[in-house]
């Protein structure tokens, strides 16, 4: 199933970026969003597979989608705080 079939409010394509820059871009984007908006993230950074779930738990956001079995990795985060 293609990760591009999901509905989202914002999109962030950070392919080509590596941690910590990729996580800084995600945090900056979510900071500007409204509560209950969701962010669709496309990445090819291997470290993001660990970083995004940890980020969501720490910041109290909800991870709605995680497709990280093949490139590009896709995530959908619901901003909760």
For each residue, the residues with C-beta under 8 A, 3 or more apart:
1: 5 67
2: 5
3: 6 42 65 67 72 74
4: 74
5: 1 2
6: 3 40 65 74 76
7:
8: 11 38 39 40 76
9: 33 37 38 39
10: 29 33 37 38 39 40
11: 8 39 40 41 42
12: 25 26 29 39 40 41 42
13: 42
14: 17 21 22 25 26 41 42 43 45
15: 42 43 44 72
16: 44
17: 14 21 22 25 43 45
18: 21 22 45 47
19: 22 23 45 47 48 51
20: 23 24
21: 14 17 18 24 25
22: 14 17 18 19 25 26 43 45 47 48 51
23: 19 20 26 27 48 51 55
24: 20 21 27 28
25: 12 14 17 21 22 28 29
26: 12 14 22 23 29 30 39 41 52 55 77
27: 23 24 30 31 55
28: 24 25 31 32
29: 10 12 25 26 32 33 39
30: 26 27 33 39 59 61 77 79
31: 27 28
32: 28 29
33: 9 10 29 30 37 39 79
34: 37 79
35: 79 80 81
36: 78 79 80
37: 9 10 33 34 78 79
38: 8 9 10 64 76 77 78 79
39: 8 9 10 11 12 26 29 30 33 76 77 79
40: 6 8 10 11 12 74 75 76
41: 11 12 14 26 48 52 73 74 75 76 77
42: 3 11 12 13 14 15 72 73 74
43: 14 15 17 22 48 72 73 75
44: 15 16 71 72 73
45: 14 17 18 19 22 48 73
46: 49
47: 18 19 22 50 51
48: 19 22 23 41 43 45 51 52 68 73 75
49: 46 52 68 73
50: 47 53 54
51: 19 22 23 47 48 54 55
52: 26 41 48 49 55 56 63 66 75 77
53: 50 56 57 63 66
54: 50 51 57 58
55: 23 26 27 51 52 58 59 61
56: 52 53 59 60 61 62 63 77
57: 53 54 60
58: 54 55
59: 30 55 56 81
60: 56 57 80 81
61: 30 55 56 77 78 79 80 81
62: 56 77 78 80
63: 52 53 56 66 75 76 77 78
64: 38 76 77 78
65: 3 6 74 75 76
66: 52 53 63 74 75
67: 1 3 73 74 75
68: 48 49 73 74 75
69:
70:
71: 44
72: 3 15 42 43 44
73: 41 42 43 44 45 48 49 67 68
74: 3 4 6 40 41 42 65 66 67 68
75: 40 41 43 48 52 63 65 66 67 68
76: 6 8 38 39 40 41 63 64 65
77: 26 30 38 39 41 52 56 61 62 63 64
78: 36 37 38 61 62 63 64
79: 30 33 34 35 36 37 38 39 61
80: 35 36 60 61 62
81: 35 59 60 61
